[in-house]
């Protein structure tokens, strides 16, 4: 329960919530692409400095990237861009807390992708924990309905917001497994450098992809991104710090376990929703979040 990946994951979840809160604020001032871009372009200098610090002051040698590394790094980078864009877009349909919840199906999807791609296995206790958390997510998805029936559950998961959330979760799941594969492909004993090196490469790659896209499709949006630097720089810093945590934890531990524990972000999300965005929650949402938390506790007991 007190393994190193646990506090690293909790810190990453908190920082990711900070980043998402700032992105929601920016979403009201620019489009989905622009709010997504801030996550990457303003993280580049921080990610580069982090990797450089690990080498210079941490004494870690620079890893030697290979074809497998680049393949997984680019796959993870592209799917994370898609996942982030879908999540930011989702804020337009649901309130901040419930909108984020839909994407949390990534835990189940990461478990499937991890088993297929890396051969990662899950214990019975971990599978139970993920299932209980998933039930919590299902309840949260229908918490705004007047009655909770099988029909409302099925309808809520086939509507546009749900499909966007599921797609976001799938992309997050693929990116999580891809980043773990990319870091592990570097070899060596320094998991901090493996994760930091991968993060630096991914962030630069994502920034290049998004810059080209915006220059071609939405040049005005790129201008808005650059003008929003006073807030966006904090998006970049918090996003980079969160990613450093995710990458490090997933280099140490099975990506599905990390993402399952990462659902603790929902606690932070609901706190932000209540305290800063003044969005009200109802009893069904409370039950849902308690089930998600129960799943997390069971996961910690059985890993």
C-alpha beads as a LAMMPS data file, in Angstrom:
LAMMPS data file: protein, C-alpha beads

303 atoms
302 bonds

1 atom types
1 bond types

-500.0 500.0 xlo xhi
-500.0 500.0 ylo yhi
-500.0 500.0 zlo zhi

Masses

1 110.0

Atoms # bond

1 1 1 0.000 0.000 0.000
2 1 1 2.916 2.342 0.671
3 1 1 4.900 1.540 -2.473
4 1 1 6.510 4.517 -4.181
5 1 1 4.091 4.575 -7.136
6 1 1 1.148 5.261 -4.788
7 1 1 2.079 8.776 -3.527
8 1 1 3.457 9.635 -6.984
9 1 1 0.112 8.725 -8.566
10 1 1 -1.910 10.681 -5.999
11 1 1 0.260 13.757 -6.593
12 1 1 -0.131 13.332 -10.366
13 1 1 -3.923 13.098 -10.009
14 1 1 -4.035 16.286 -7.946
15 1 1 -1.864 18.188 -10.419
16 1 1 -3.914 16.915 -13.336
17 1 1 -7.017 18.259 -11.658
18 1 1 -5.330 21.650 -11.325
19 1 1 -4.484 21.560 -15.027
20 1 1 -8.032 20.548 -16.014
21 1 1 -9.498 23.353 -13.895
22 1 1 -7.298 25.894 -15.639
23 1 1 -8.174 24.429 -19.041
24 1 1 -11.874 24.743 -18.275
25 1 1 -11.267 28.400 -17.461
26 1 1 -9.446 28.845 -20.781
27 1 1 -12.181 26.968 -22.669
28 1 1 -14.438 29.959 -22.089
29 1 1 -11.874 32.225 -23.785
30 1 1 -10.727 30.082 -26.720
31 1 1 -11.730 27.001 -28.688
32 1 1 -11.164 23.339 -27.906
33 1 1 -7.968 23.165 -29.975
34 1 1 -6.477 26.218 -28.297
35 1 1 -7.255 25.006 -24.783
36 1 1 -5.730 21.654 -25.715
37 1 1 -2.626 23.274 -27.181
38 1 1 -1.847 25.149 -23.951
39 1 1 -1.363 21.783 -22.251
40 1 1 1.560 20.964 -24.546
41 1 1 3.329 24.094 -25.786
42 1 1 3.768 25.630 -22.330
43 1 1 4.970 22.319 -20.900
44 1 1 7.969 22.004 -23.267
45 1 1 10.468 24.183 -21.343
46 1 1 9.507 22.563 -18.029
47 1 1 9.779 19.022 -19.433
48 1 1 13.155 19.793 -21.021
49 1 1 14.428 21.340 -17.786
50 1 1 13.244 18.315 -15.807
51 1 1 15.097 15.841 -18.045
52 1 1 18.200 18.048 -18.086
53 1 1 18.150 18.279 -14.273
54 1 1 17.948 14.504 -13.936
55 1 1 21.030 14.179 -16.143
56 1 1 23.072 17.075 -14.772
57 1 1 22.261 17.000 -11.070
58 1 1 20.722 13.562 -10.712
59 1 1 23.645 11.778 -12.337
60 1 1 21.505 9.746 -14.756
61 1 1 22.899 8.871 -18.184
62 1 1 20.945 9.848 -21.285
63 1 1 19.006 6.812 -22.604
64 1 1 19.456 5.686 -26.214
65 1 1 16.091 5.773 -28.014
66 1 1 15.219 3.027 -30.476
67 1 1 12.547 2.277 -33.061
68 1 1 10.230 0.705 -30.492
69 1 1 10.549 3.810 -28.313
70 1 1 9.609 6.187 -31.136
71 1 1 6.669 4.026 -32.241
72 1 1 5.143 3.887 -28.771
73 1 1 6.058 7.493 -27.983
74 1 1 4.250 8.804 -31.074
75 1 1 1.251 6.533 -30.513
76 1 1 0.954 7.742 -26.943
77 1 1 1.430 11.367 -27.963
78 1 1 -1.247 11.319 -30.657
79 1 1 -3.815 9.458 -28.560
80 1 1 -3.223 11.798 -25.607
81 1 1 -3.828 14.803 -27.853
82 1 1 -7.093 13.222 -28.979
83 1 1 -8.063 12.314 -25.405
84 1 1 -7.335 15.813 -24.094
85 1 1 -9.253 17.492 -26.934
86 1 1 -12.251 15.221 -26.351
87 1 1 -12.151 15.896 -22.609
88 1 1 -12.002 19.671 -23.097
89 1 1 -14.856 19.408 -25.625
90 1 1 -16.831 17.351 -23.103
91 1 1 -16.847 20.281 -20.682
92 1 1 -19.342 21.927 -23.047
93 1 1 -21.922 19.185 -22.400
94 1 1 -21.672 18.279 -18.719
95 1 1 -20.667 20.058 -15.561
96 1 1 -16.993 19.888 -14.611
97 1 1 -17.230 16.886 -12.271
98 1 1 -19.515 14.612 -14.311
99 1 1 -17.792 15.523 -17.561
100 1 1 -14.464 14.306 -16.207
101 1 1 -16.080 11.141 -14.863
102 1 1 -17.045 9.811 -18.284
103 1 1 -13.387 9.637 -19.287
104 1 1 -12.583 7.477 -16.242
105 1 1 -13.574 4.328 -18.125
106 1 1 -9.930 4.524 -19.226
107 1 1 -9.031 2.266 -16.284
108 1 1 -10.868 -0.735 -17.725
109 1 1 -9.657 0.083 -21.208
110 1 1 -6.058 0.483 -20.022
111 1 1 -6.271 -2.947 -18.382
112 1 1 -7.374 -4.477 -21.681
113 1 1 -4.748 -2.658 -23.760
114 1 1 -2.029 -3.480 -21.210
115 1 1 -2.877 -7.176 -21.301
116 1 1 -2.891 -7.246 -25.104
117 1 1 0.162 -5.046 -25.778
118 1 1 2.462 -5.729 -22.809
119 1 1 1.057 -8.892 -21.309
120 1 1 0.350 -7.113 -18.006
121 1 1 -1.848 -9.188 -15.720
122 1 1 -4.293 -8.149 -12.990
123 1 1 -5.078 -9.876 -9.695
124 1 1 -8.641 -10.884 -8.790
125 1 1 -8.698 -8.163 -6.137
126 1 1 -7.622 -5.535 -8.645
127 1 1 -10.293 -6.659 -11.123
128 1 1 -12.907 -6.392 -8.346
129 1 1 -11.654 -2.910 -7.460
130 1 1 -11.879 -1.755 -11.076
131 1 1 -15.380 -3.241 -11.414
132 1 1 -16.645 -1.461 -8.282
133 1 1 -15.184 1.824 -9.512
134 1 1 -16.854 1.268 -12.878
135 1 1 -20.228 0.870 -11.161
136 1 1 -19.569 4.205 -9.488
137 1 1 -18.863 5.748 -12.883
138 1 1 -22.124 4.275 -14.259
139 1 1 -24.101 5.805 -11.382
140 1 1 -22.422 9.153 -11.919
141 1 1 -23.357 8.999 -15.598
142 1 1 -27.096 8.904 -14.736
143 1 1 -26.969 11.003 -11.580
144 1 1 -28.751 13.894 -13.291
145 1 1 -31.696 11.705 -14.376
146 1 1 -34.912 11.918 -12.318
147 1 1 -35.125 8.108 -12.143
148 1 1 -32.366 5.507 -12.333
149 1 1 -33.514 2.561 -14.475
150 1 1 -31.795 0.187 -16.877
151 1 1 -33.183 2.274 -19.715
152 1 1 -31.781 5.552 -18.364
153 1 1 -28.416 3.873 -17.800
154 1 1 -28.304 2.516 -21.355
155 1 1 -29.543 5.828 -22.773
156 1 1 -26.997 7.867 -20.827
157 1 1 -24.161 5.734 -22.180
158 1 1 -25.276 6.045 -25.795
159 1 1 -25.774 9.808 -25.813
160 1 1 -23.277 12.192 -27.358
161 1 1 -21.564 13.231 -24.088
162 1 1 -21.120 9.589 -23.045
163 1 1 -19.697 8.551 -26.408
164 1 1 -17.257 11.451 -26.306
165 1 1 -16.255 10.483 -22.763
166 1 1 -15.810 6.826 -23.713
167 1 1 -13.682 7.813 -26.702
168 1 1 -11.611 10.057 -24.452
169 1 1 -11.170 7.198 -21.992
170 1 1 -10.095 4.832 -24.772
171 1 1 -7.489 7.306 -26.005
172 1 1 -6.217 7.899 -22.462
173 1 1 -5.992 4.139 -21.955
174 1 1 -3.993 3.628 -25.150
175 1 1 -1.695 6.543 -24.349
176 1 1 -1.047 5.243 -20.809
177 1 1 -0.016 1.801 -22.046
178 1 1 2.015 3.321 -24.882
179 1 1 3.950 5.575 -22.504
180 1 1 4.721 2.649 -20.212
181 1 1 5.933 0.643 -23.226
182 1 1 8.035 3.569 -24.491
183 1 1 9.712 4.098 -21.096
184 1 1 10.405 0.403 -20.593
185 1 1 11.891 0.114 -24.105
186 1 1 14.731 2.434 -23.037
187 1 1 16.072 -0.136 -20.576
188 1 1 18.432 0.808 -17.758
189 1 1 17.825 1.017 -14.030
190 1 1 16.912 4.683 -13.663
191 1 1 13.119 4.766 -13.890
192 1 1 13.125 8.515 -13.205
193 1 1 15.238 9.170 -16.297
194 1 1 13.262 6.691 -18.386
195 1 1 10.075 8.559 -17.532
196 1 1 11.602 12.055 -17.774
197 1 1 13.271 11.342 -21.119
198 1 1 10.028 9.939 -22.544
199 1 1 8.075 12.914 -21.240
200 1 1 10.458 15.414 -22.865
201 1 1 10.273 13.690 -26.255
202 1 1 6.485 13.311 -26.096
203 1 1 5.892 16.935 -25.131
204 1 1 8.022 18.267 -27.991
205 1 1 6.356 15.880 -30.442
206 1 1 2.853 16.880 -29.320
207 1 1 3.687 20.565 -29.543
208 1 1 4.957 20.165 -33.113
209 1 1 1.826 18.240 -34.127
210 1 1 -0.539 20.776 -32.574
211 1 1 1.383 23.745 -33.988
212 1 1 1.190 22.367 -37.529
213 1 1 -2.512 21.612 -37.088
214 1 1 -3.355 25.091 -35.795
215 1 1 -1.271 26.844 -38.442
216 1 1 -3.194 25.006 -41.144
217 1 1 -6.692 24.860 -39.661
218 1 1 -7.005 27.534 -36.947
219 1 1 -4.206 30.138 -37.105
220 1 1 -6.244 32.638 -35.080
221 1 1 -6.471 30.082 -32.276
222 1 1 -2.679 29.847 -32.116
223 1 1 -2.548 33.597 -31.568
224 1 1 -5.021 33.246 -28.675
225 1 1 -2.838 30.531 -27.147
226 1 1 0.225 32.767 -27.250
227 1 1 -1.678 35.741 -25.833
228 1 1 -3.016 33.675 -22.921
229 1 1 0.473 32.975 -21.555
230 1 1 -0.212 34.402 -18.096
231 1 1 -2.632 31.566 -17.326
232 1 1 -1.434 29.020 -19.870
233 1 1 2.047 28.864 -18.390
234 1 1 0.445 27.411 -15.258
235 1 1 -1.435 24.907 -17.408
236 1 1 1.910 23.862 -18.877
237 1 1 3.655 23.639 -15.508
238 1 1 0.900 21.702 -13.744
239 1 1 0.376 19.494 -16.800
240 1 1 4.086 18.688 -17.068
241 1 1 4.341 17.927 -13.353
242 1 1 1.282 15.682 -13.556
243 1 1 2.673 13.879 -16.603
244 1 1 6.032 13.397 -14.898
245 1 1 4.150 11.704 -12.078
246 1 1 2.063 9.537 -14.411
247 1 1 5.066 8.524 -16.515
248 1 1 7.144 7.670 -13.461
249 1 1 4.368 5.672 -11.775
250 1 1 3.585 3.776 -14.988
251 1 1 7.248 2.949 -15.504
252 1 1 7.258 1.360 -12.039
253 1 1 3.810 -0.245 -12.022
254 1 1 1.125 -1.713 -14.318
255 1 1 -0.614 1.164 -16.142
256 1 1 -4.074 -0.149 -15.211
257 1 1 -3.219 -0.030 -11.487
258 1 1 -1.877 3.493 -11.826
259 1 1 -4.909 4.757 -13.720
260 1 1 -7.247 2.995 -11.269
261 1 1 -5.644 4.743 -8.307
262 1 1 -5.613 7.918 -10.397
263 1 1 -9.400 7.970 -10.140
264 1 1 -8.814 9.700 -6.832
265 1 1 -8.742 12.746 -9.092
266 1 1 -12.548 12.601 -8.928
267 1 1 -12.361 13.643 -5.275
268 1 1 -10.296 16.659 -6.240
269 1 1 -12.636 17.315 -9.187
270 1 1 -15.738 17.396 -7.023
271 1 1 -14.002 19.674 -4.536
272 1 1 -13.082 22.105 -7.320
273 1 1 -16.583 21.792 -8.784
274 1 1 -18.159 22.768 -5.469
275 1 1 -15.695 25.369 -4.214
276 1 1 -14.624 27.198 -7.369
277 1 1 -17.206 26.586 -10.105
278 1 1 -20.125 26.555 -7.599
279 1 1 -21.640 23.490 -9.296
280 1 1 -24.035 21.537 -7.091
281 1 1 -23.964 17.750 -6.653
282 1 1 -26.811 15.414 -5.726
283 1 1 -27.054 12.228 -3.596
284 1 1 -26.608 9.913 -6.603
285 1 1 -23.353 11.634 -7.470
286 1 1 -22.246 11.212 -3.860
287 1 1 -23.002 7.467 -4.001
288 1 1 -21.118 7.187 -7.272
289 1 1 -18.027 8.918 -5.955
290 1 1 -18.097 6.761 -2.790
291 1 1 -18.101 3.613 -4.943
292 1 1 -15.173 4.950 -6.957
293 1 1 -13.314 5.616 -3.708
294 1 1 -14.170 2.123 -2.419
295 1 1 -12.683 0.652 -5.574
296 1 1 -9.521 2.644 -4.996
297 1 1 -9.209 1.408 -1.397
298 1 1 -9.689 -2.217 -2.474
299 1 1 -7.073 -1.735 -5.176
300 1 1 -4.534 -0.506 -2.608
301 1 1 -5.222 -3.502 -0.394
302 1 1 -4.768 -6.095 -3.139
303 1 1 -1.878 -4.703 -5.228

Bonds

1 1 1 2
2 1 2 3
3 1 3 4
4 1 4 5
5 1 5 6
6 1 6 7
7 1 7 8
8 1 8 9
9 1 9 10
10 1 10 11
11 1 11 12
12 1 12 13
13 1 13 14
14 1 14 15
15 1 15 16
16 1 16 17
17 1 17 18
18 1 18 19
19 1 19 20
20 1 20 21
21 1 21 22
22 1 22 23
23 1 23 24
24 1 24 25
25 1 25 26
26 1 26 27
27 1 27 28
28 1 28 29
29 1 29 30
30 1 30 31
31 1 31 32
32 1 32 33
33 1 33 34
34 1 34 35
35 1 35 36
36 1 36 37
37 1 37 38
38 1 38 39
39 1 39 40
40 1 40 41
41 1 41 42
42 1 42 43
43 1 43 44
44 1 44 45
45 1 45 46
46 1 46 47
47 1 47 48
48 1 48 49
49 1 49 50
50 1 50 51
51 1 51 52
52 1 52 53
53 1 53 54
54 1 54 55
55 1 55 56
56 1 56 57
57 1 57 58
58 1 58 59
59 1 59 60
60 1 60 61
61 1 61 62
62 1 62 63
63 1 63 64
64 1 64 65
65 1 65 66
66 1 66 67
67 1 67 68
68 1 68 69
69 1 69 70
70 1 70 71
71 1 71 72
72 1 72 73
73 1 73 74
74 1 74 75
75 1 75 76
76 1 76 77
77 1 77 78
78 1 78 79
79 1 79 80
80 1 80 81
81 1 81 82
82 1 82 83
83 1 83 84
84 1 84 85
85 1 85 86
86 1 86 87
87 1 87 88
88 1 88 89
89 1 89 90
90 1 90 91
91 1 91 92
92 1 92 93
93 1 93 94
94 1 94 95
95 1 95 96
96 1 96 97
97 1 97 98
98 1 98 99
99 1 99 100
100 1 100 101
101 1 101 102
102 1 102 103
103 1 103 104
104 1 104 105
105 1 105 106
106 1 106 107
107 1 107 108
108 1 108 109
109 1 109 110
110 1 110 111
111 1 111 112
112 1 112 113
113 1 113 114
114 1 114 115
115 1 115 116
116 1 116 117
117 1 117 118
118 1 118 119
119 1 119 120
120 1 120 121
121 1 121 122
122 1 122 123
123 1 123 124
124 1 124 125
125 1 125 126
126 1 126 127
127 1 127 128
128 1 128 129
129 1 129 130
130 1 130 131
131 1 131 132
132 1 132 133
133 1 133 134
134 1 134 135
135 1 135 136
136 1 136 137
137 1 137 138
138 1 138 139
139 1 139 140
140 1 140 141
141 1 141 142
142 1 142 143
143 1 143 144
144 1 144 145
145 1 145 146
146 1 146 147
147 1 147 148
148 1 148 149
149 1 149 150
150 1 150 151
151 1 151 152
152 1 152 153
153 1 153 154
154 1 154 155
155 1 155 156
156 1 156 157
157 1 157 158
158 1 158 159
159 1 159 160
160 1 160 161
161 1 161 162
162 1 162 163
163 1 163 164
164 1 164 165
165 1 165 166
166 1 166 167
167 1 167 168
168 1 168 169
169 1 169 170
170 1 170 171
171 1 171 172
172 1 172 173
173 1 173 174
174 1 174 175
175 1 175 176
176 1 176 177
177 1 177 178
178 1 178 179
179 1 179 180
180 1 180 181
181 1 181 182
182 1 182 183
183 1 183 184
184 1 184 185
185 1 185 186
186 1 186 187
187 1 187 188
188 1 188 189
189 1 189 190
190 1 190 191
191 1 191 192
192 1 192 193
193 1 193 194
194 1 194 195
195 1 195 196
196 1 196 197
197 1 197 198
198 1 198 199
199 1 199 200
200 1 200 201
201 1 201 202
202 1 202 203
203 1 203 204
204 1 204 205
205 1 205 206
206 1 206 207
207 1 207 208
208 1 208 209
209 1 209 210
210 1 210 211
211 1 211 212
212 1 212 213
213 1 213 214
214 1 214 215
215 1 215 216
216 1 216 217
217 1 217 218
218 1 218 219
219 1 219 220
220 1 220 221
221 1 221 222
222 1 222 223
223 1 223 224
224 1 224 225
225 1 225 226
226 1 226 227
227 1 227 228
228 1 228 229
229 1 229 230
230 1 230 231
231 1 231 232
232 1 232 233
233 1 233 234
234 1 234 235
235 1 235 236
236 1 236 237
237 1 237 238
238 1 238 239
239 1 239 240
240 1 240 241
241 1 241 242
242 1 242 243
243 1 243 244
244 1 244 245
245 1 245 246
246 1 246 247
247 1 247 248
248 1 248 249
249 1 249 250
250 1 250 251
251 1 251 252
252 1 252 253
253 1 253 254
254 1 254 255
255 1 255 256
256 1 256 257
257 1 257 258
258 1 258 259
259 1 259 260
260 1 260 261
261 1 261 262
262 1 262 263
263 1 263 264
264 1 264 265
265 1 265 266
266 1 266 267
267 1 267 268
268 1 268 269
269 1 269 270
270 1 270 271
271 1 271 272
272 1 272 273
273 1 273 274
274 1 274 275
275 1 275 276
276 1 276 277
277 1 277 278
278 1 278 279
279 1 279 280
280 1 280 281
281 1 281 282
282 1 282 283
283 1 283 284
284 1 284 285
285 1 285 286
286 1 286 287
287 1 287 288
288 1 288 289
289 1 289 290
290 1 290 291
291 1 291 292
292 1 292 293
293 1 293 294
294 1 294 295
295 1 295 296
296 1 296 297
297 1 297 298
298 1 298 299
299 1 299 300
300 1 300 301
301 1 301 302
302 1 302 303
